[in-house]
Amino acid sequence: MCQHKPSCPSPYASDREAAHVVAAHPEQGWSLLCNGVILFEDTGLLMPDRSVMSPHRGLVAA
């Protein structure tokens, strides 16, 4: 799917969110990455196999 050189990370790699954005819809709160992952603004993910990954925001320092 990815045509970039070097190619973007696989959807199942730990750095999957580093893939290039191919469609951004900030008004709707999501972006499609070139590895097929849909990234939501709350950091949740919809994977190419339709599985869902819960949001994974870091903890806020108090």
C-alpha positions as CSV (number, residue, x, y, z in Angstrom):
1,M,0.0,0.0,0.0
2,C,2.8,2.5,0.9
3,Q,4.7,4.0,-2.0
4,H,7.1,6.0,0.2
5,K,10.9,5.4,0.3
6,P,11.7,4.2,2.9
7,S,8.3,2.6,3.3
8,C,6.1,3.5,6.2
9,P,5.8,1.2,9.2
10,S,3.4,-1.8,9.0
11,P,0.0,-1.4,10.6
12,Y,1.1,-3.9,13.2
13,A,4.5,-2.3,14.0
14,S,4.9,-0.4,17.3
15,D,5.6,2.8,15.4
16,R,2.5,2.4,13.0
17,E,1.4,6.0,13.8
18,A,4.5,7.4,12.0
19,A,3.1,6.5,8.6
20,H,2.2,9.3,6.3
21,V,-1.3,10.8,6.4
22,V,-3.1,10.2,3.1
23,A,-6.5,11.7,4.1
24,A,-7.1,14.1,7.0
25,H,-10.5,15.0,8.3
26,P,-9.8,17.0,11.5
27,E,-13.4,18.3,11.5
28,Q,-14.5,14.7,12.0
29,G,-11.6,13.8,14.2
30,W,-9.8,11.1,12.1
31,S,-7.0,10.6,9.6
32,L,-6.2,7.7,7.3
33,L,-2.6,6.6,7.3
34,C,-0.9,5.1,4.2
35,N,-0.5,1.8,6.1
36,G,-4.3,1.5,6.2
37,V,-4.7,2.5,9.9
38,I,-7.4,5.1,10.8
39,L,-6.2,7.2,13.6
40,F,-8.7,9.1,15.7
41,E,-8.0,12.3,17.6
42,D,-8.4,10.6,20.9
43,T,-5.5,8.3,19.8
44,G,-7.8,5.3,19.2
45,L,-7.1,3.2,16.1
46,L,-9.1,1.2,13.6
47,M,-6.8,-1.4,12.1
48,P,-7.0,-2.6,8.5
49,D,-8.4,-5.9,9.7
50,R,-11.2,-4.0,11.4
51,S,-9.9,-4.6,14.9
52,V,-10.0,-1.7,17.3
53,M,-7.2,-0.4,19.6
54,S,-8.3,1.7,22.5
55,P,-6.9,5.2,23.0
56,H,-3.4,5.2,24.4
57,R,-2.8,8.8,25.7
58,G,0.1,9.3,28.0
59,L,-0.4,10.2,31.6
60,V,-0.5,13.9,32.5
61,A,2.1,15.0,35.0
62,A,0.6,16.7,38.1
